[in-house]
Amino acid sequence: MNAISTPESTSSTDAAEAPVPTYVDDRLAWWARQTPDAPAMTYRSRTWTWAQWDERVRRLAGALADAGIGRGDVVSFLDKNHPACVELSLAAGSLGAANAIVNWRSAGDEVDYAVNDSGARILLVGAELLPTVEAIRDRLTHVERIVVVTPEGVDEAGQPDEYEQWLAAATPRGRSEDVDVEDTCLVMYSSGTTGRPKGVMLTHRNMVSHTLNAHDGWEFGPGDVSLVAMPLFHVGGSSYVLFGIHDGIPSIMTREPDGASLAGAILAGANKTFLVPAVLAQVLQSGPEAIQLFGALTSYTYGAAPMPPPLLRAAMAAWPGTDFIQVYGLTEVAGVATHLMPDHHRDAEHPERLVSAGVPLPEMEVRVVGPTGEDVAPGESGEIWLRGPQVMKGYLNKPEETAKVLTEDGWFRTGDVGRTDDGGFLYVHDRIKDMIITGGENVYSPEVERVLAEHPAVLECAVIGVPDERWGESVKAVVALKPDTEATAEEIVAFCRERIAHFKAPRTVDVLPALPRNPTGKILKRDLRAPYWQDRGSVI
């Protein structure tokens, strides 16, 4: 990967002079006019200028329109990180359609569910994931066409891949006149109360508002290069990639957030990024050369998983010149809701705020609500509610689920428990929902329990999150076996891995004679968690 030179990207104008965007593709078009020859996106061996990248999006919009895609339709993407995913989001959005991005780590049944639930008519799939799709092709009832994309844009014969051929044959097309800011442009799948993922509908207004507000205080400037490494199926990837586009600075995208790819991007000039804490832990364990290399990052934003305080303190000591920013948010608010800024990280007068989630973004309202529906006083715990232009339109095809979390006056009930201090800093203590966040990936325990219950030896089960210094949390199963049966922990883990994505499967399994229950028969997960979290400042 070659180093990126950036002076021409800011020579004729800067982000402050650009008009406030309305739609997700506005800023790409703006930079294509203002700095057409400046580098916009680098991916592996290829780099596109702003004009070239905008041309690709416009051609893809033309190809989608020729295929009958228009306002209200859905297309889908299944691959590791690839600029084609961003192109599909922008192109579909310009037609009033939405891109439903599927977690590439999903098992076949999970891909089947997400693609069918979204109603996607066109599916872009990475060549290495094509076997997964072929195995379930007859079940993808809405999909009219599958287009294969490769990392380098060429097939095994060295010819342009199917996606590149599709773009080359298309006629560029601008935004459709009937597109509205409240049209869904992105569908991100997030686990739900039934154990099945829910499609979070995010609109142009949601995504643009997030872009404007979430990087408040750390905008990119001349010479900066953004490192896009978080998975694009995660809101942290698909929201973050828009920041570089918004500010007109180059981005380097890695296919995966592995050490070699991240190091290559930093050597090529990347100096700002958003990553999960697990990556930070890997770097600090990789020796002095890796630590020195990552010191080139001028800002490191982290979130999507708990950051163990010892790890954060070690990172701040290793990189005294790096600005650390913590973010708290959810897919349902397009990403970030609160942030802990660099000066807060190194505030000697308030060291306790290092474990907080910071203060609300501009335009984001935060309430901490008690059981009676009234706001609680600072210092008291309650459910965290959020309101602002970033709050989702709702869950796709699930009006009843939407009604459970969105109030009539626009408040989103997060299901997270927290408190605020006298300075307005938010502390997230626990989750009402049984969500586990491991390495930035959301795992909803009923989804895992549904699989565990199918094991022939399992009588009852519970899935909890336990502290993990590398991943923030790891998935643990606690089971009781049926009489006269046997099963080892290894057998149970293997059983789960055959049926769900590996990151969702338990890493460890405890076998108990019986699970603790309250008088009504509900399994006491808090009791199961307590021994693991008792010495922690927060239970997440």
N, C-alpha and C positions, 0 to 999 in steps of 0.2 A: 504494500500500500504506500503510495507516494505521499510526501508531505503536501499540504494544501496551502497555497498562497492566497491571501484574502484581501489585499488592498483595494482591488477594483470593485469588491462587493459593497464598499461604502463610499466610493469616490464621488458619485453624482448625487446621492441623496442618503437619508438614513430613515430608520423606522419612525422617528418622531414626525417626519414630514408626510408620511403615508396616511391616507384617509383611514378612518376607523372602519374596520371590516364589518360586513353584515353576514356574509356567507363563508363557509370554510375554505373555499378556493379563491377568495378575493385577493389575499396577499400574494399567493403564487403568481397570479396574473399581473399584479402590480410590479413585483420584482422582475418579471419577464420583460416588462416594458422599460423599467428604470435601469436595471443592470443586467441586460440579457446575456452577456458573455461571462459573468462571474460564476464561480462554482456554486452549485446549490446542494447537490446530493452525491456522495461517494459511497459506493457499495462494492466491496471486493475490488475487482480490477476496473470497474467502470465509474466514471464521473460524468454527471450531466450539469450543464449550465442552467440558469433559470429559464432561459428561452427554450432550451431543449426539454426540460422537465415539464414546463407548461404545455408544450406541444404534445408530449406523450399523454398527458391528462386529457387534453382536448380530443386527441385521436381516440382514446379509450371511451370518452363520452360519445363520440360518433359511432364507435363499434357497438356500444351498449344500446344506443337509440335504434340502430339498424336491426338489432336483435329484439326490438320491441320493448325495451326497458324504459319506463317512464315514471312519472310521479306516483308514489305509493308502492312501487315495486321494491323487491329486495334481491340483492346478489350476495355472494358469500365468498370468503377467502379462507383457505386451509393450507398453511405452509409456515415454516420458520420465518423469521424476519426477512422481508424483501420489500424494496420500494414499490413493487407492484401492488402491495396491499394499500399503501398510502395513495397511490394513483387511483385505485379502485374506489376508495372512500371519497376522494375529491371528485372523481368523474361521476360516480353515482349520485353524490350530493348535488352536483350541478344539474342533474335531471330530475331532482326531487325524489330520488330513490335512496336506499340505504345499503350500506355494506355490513353484513353480519359476519364478524370475524370469529372463526372457530379455533379453539385451543388445539394446536397441532399435537399436543401430548395426549389428546383424548383417545380412548379406545373406540373401536368401530361403532359400538352401540351408542356411544356418546356423540360421535360425529353424526350418526343417523338422526338422533333426536334433535340436535341443534339445527342442522340444515333443514330438516322437515318442519320444525317448529317455526323457523324464520320464514318459511315459504320461498326460499331462494330459488330463482329461476335459472341463474347462471352461477357456476362454481369454478373459481380459479383454484387449482390445487398444485402444490409442489410436486415435482417428479418423484421425489423419494417417498412421498406420502400417497402416491397414486394407488399402490396395492391396497391400502386401507379403503379407499373409495371404491375401487373395483369390486371389493368383496361385498359391499353393501349397495352397489349401484341400483339394483332392482328395487330397493326400498326408498330411494330418493325420488319420491313421486312428483315433486314440483320442478326438479332440475331438468331444464331443457338442453343445456349444453355444458360440457366440462372443458375447460381450457387449461392446459398444462404449462407451468412456468418453471424455469430452471434458474439456479443461482447466477450463472454467467450469461444467460440469455441465449444459449445455443444447445442443440440436442447432441446426442452421442456421435452424430456424424459431422459435427461442427457447423451445422446449419442453424439459422435462427429458430428458436423454439416456437411452439404454437402461439404463445402469447405475443412474442415479438412480430410474428407474421400477421397476427390479428390486428395489431396496432398499425403496421405498415400498410395494410390494405384499407384502413379506415379513413374517412374524411373527417378532419377536425370539426368539432361542434362546440359552440358556446353554451352558456347557461340557458336553460329553458325559461320562457317568460312566465310560466305558471308556478315556478318554485317559490315557496314561502319560508320565512325564517323558522316557522314552527314545524316544518317538515322534518321527519326523522332522517338523519343522514348516517347514523351509526347505530348498530345493535351489538351490544357487548353482553356476553352470557355470564351471569353471576348466579351462584348457587341459591336455592330457595328453600322455603319451609317444607316442601314436599319431598326434598331430597333430589329433585330434578332442577337443572339450571333454569334461570329466568332470563329472558332477553330484555335487557335494559335499553329503552328507546331514548337516544340522545339526539337532540335537534341541532340545527345550525345555531340557534340562539344559545343553547347550552354550551356547545363547543367553542364558539367565539367568545362568550363571556368568560369561560374558563381560561382561554388563552390570554385574554386581556388582564384577568385578575390574578391568576395563579403564579405568574412569574413577576408579580409586583415586587420591586426591590432587588431583583437580580437580572434585569434585562441584559441581553447580549449586546456587545459593542464591537467596534472595529478590532479586527484581529482574532475575535473569538470563533471557535469551532465547536459545534454541538456534537456530543457523542450519544447516539440513539442505540441503546443496547437492551432496554427492557422489551419484553415480548409485545408485539403489536396487538395480540389478542387480549392483552391486559390494558386497562384504561391508562395505566401509567406509561405505556408505550405509545398508544395512539393519540393521547392527549399531549404528551411531551414532544413528539415529533413536530407538532404544529408550532412550537415556540421558535424554532430556527426558521421555519417558513415565515412566521409573522415578522421577525426582526431582520430577515434578509441576509442571514449569515449561513455559511456552509454547514452541512451536517455530514457526519460519517455514521453509517448504519452498519452494525455488526449482525451477522446471521444469528449468532447466539452470544450470550454474555460470558463466554469462556475467557480464561486468562490471556491466552495468546491473541484472541481477537481484540480484547480491550487494550492490551499493550500495543498492538499494532496501530490502533486508532489514536492512542495518545502520542505515539512516535510520529504519526502523520499530522499532528497538530491539534487534536481534540483537547479541549481544556475545561469543558463544562459538561456535567452529566447528571442523570438521575438513575440510581441503582438501589437494589434492595440491600439491607445490611449484610446478608449472607456473602455478597461479593466482597464487601469490605473485610469481613473475617478471613476470607481466602487470601486476600492481598497481604494482610498483616502476618499470615502464617507462611508466606512464600519467600521470606528472606529479605535482606537489605536492598538488593537490586530492585525487586518489585516495589518495595516501599518507596525508594527513591524515584522510580519512574512515575508512580501514581501521585507523587508530590507535584507533578506538573499540572495537575488539575487545580484551577483557581477556585472552582466551586464544586461541591459534592452535595447533591440533594438526595436524601434517602427517605424511604417510607415503604408502605405496603406490607410491612412486617415489623414486629417489635425489635428495637435496637437495644441489646443488652448494655447497660451502663458501663461496665468495664471495657467493652469493645469500643464504645464511643469515646471514652476517655483516652484509650490507647491510640485511637485514630487521630484525635485532636492533638495529642502530644507528638505523634509521628509527622503530622503535616500542619505545623503552626501557621503556615501561610495560606492554608486552604479555608475558604468560607464553607461552613457546614450549615445546611438547611434541612430541617425535618419537616415532613408534610403528613397531615392526616386527612383522609378523605375516603370516599367510596365511589364505586362505579356509578351509583345513582346520582351523584353530583358532578359527573364528568371528570372526576379525579380528586383534586385537592379542595379541602374546605378550610383548613387552618394551616398556618406555617410557623415554625420556630426559626427565626432569622439568625444570621451569623453573630450579631452582637449579643443576642440572647444566649447563644451557646457559650460565650466566653464572658458572661456577666458575673463577676466575682461577688457582687452584692446579692445575687439571687441564684446560687448554685442549684437550688431545688427545682428551678424551672428547666433544667437540662432534661428532666424526665417528663416534661409537659409536651403537649402537641402544639403549643404556641397560641397565636391569636388568629381571629377570623380573617379571611381574605377580604378585600374590598367587595362590597355588595353582598357579602355572606352574613346572614344573621344566625346566631347560635343561641339556643335555649337549653337549659338543663331542667327537665320536667319531672316532678314527683309522681307518685302513684295516683294522686287525685287530679292530675292534669294541670296543677299550678307550678309555676317556676319555683325552684328551691333557691335558698340563699347561697352566696358564695361559700365554698367549703363543704356544702352538703351534696350528696350523690343523687343522681337521677338519670333519666334517659336523655341522650343528646338528640336534639331536634335541630334541623338545618332548613334555612329558607333563602332563596335567591334565584337569579336567572340561570344558574347552573343546574338546578334540580330537574331531573329527568321528566320526560313526558309521561312515563309509566312503564309497566312491564308488558311486553308484547303478548297479545292474546290472553292476558290474565287480568281482567278488570277487578276481580275480587281481591287478588293479591295486591294490586295497586292501591285499592281503597284502604287496605290495612296499614299502609305506610305513608300515604299522602293525605293530609287533612284538606278540608274544603278551602281553607285560607292559605294553602301552599306550603305548609310545613312538612318536611320529610322526617319521619321517625326512624332514626338510624338503627335502633336496637342495641346501640352501644351505651354503656353506663359510664358516666364521668362526673367531673365537678369542675368548677372554675375557682380561681383565687381572686383576691381583691384587685389584681391588675388585669383581670379578664383573660388570663391564660387558662387554656383548657387542658385537663388531665383525663386521659382515657384509662379507666380502671378494669373494665370487664365487658363482656358482651352478653346481652340478653339472648341473642341468637347463639346457637352452638356452632359458631364459625371458628375455624382454625386457619391461621395464616402461616404457611410454611414456605420460606424462601420467596415471599411475595405472591404465592399462589393461594387462592381461597379454596378451602376444603370444608364442605358442609357435612357435619357428622351424620345426619340421617342418610345421606347418600352412601356413605361407607357402611353404616349399620345395615342398610338394606341389602348389601352384598354379603356382609358377615352372617346375617340371619339365614342365608341360603346354605351355609356350610352344614353338612349333615350332622356334625357333632356339637354345634353351637346351640345352647338352650336360650341364652339371653346375652346381650352385648351392649356395650356403651363405648363411644369413641370420644376421646378428649384430646386437647392439645397440651403438651408438656414442654417446659423450657428446653431450648436447644441453642447452644452458643453459636452455632454456625447458621442455622435456618430461622432463628427466632422462636419458632415452635416446631415440634414434630408431632406426627399423628400416632397416638397410642390407642390400642384397643384393649378393653377389659372385658373378658368373657367368662361365662359359666357354661360348663359342658353338660350335655344330656347324660343321664345315668347310663353306666356301662359303655361309655364311648371314650375314645382317646383322640387327642390331636395336639401336636406340638405347635409352638409359636411359629416356627419356620413354615410348617404346613399351612397355617392360617394365613400368614403373610403371602405365601405363594398363591393360595386360592384367590385372594383379593386382587393380586397383581394380574391375574389372568382375565379379570372382569372389569377393572377400572384402571384409569391412568396410574402409573407407578407413584406419582407424587401424592395421590390421594390414599393409596394403600397404607396400612399401618406400618410403621418402622419397627415397633415393638408390640408385644402382646403379653398381657398378664392374665393368668387363669385363676379365678377365684371360685370357692365353693358356691357363692351366691353374690349377687350385686346388691349394694345397699339401696333401700327404697324408703320413701316416706310413707305415712299412714294411708295415703291414697293410692299407693302402688307405683308412684313415679320414681324412676332411678335417680339417685342423688349424685349427679355428676359433680357438683361442687365438692362433695366429700371425696370423690375419686381424685379430683384435681388438687385438693388442698395440700397433700404432702409434697407435691412437686413445686408449688408456687408460694409456700409459706414464707420463704426468705426473699421474695421478689418485691420490688416496689410497685409493680402493677401486675394484674392478672389479665392477660390478653389471649 
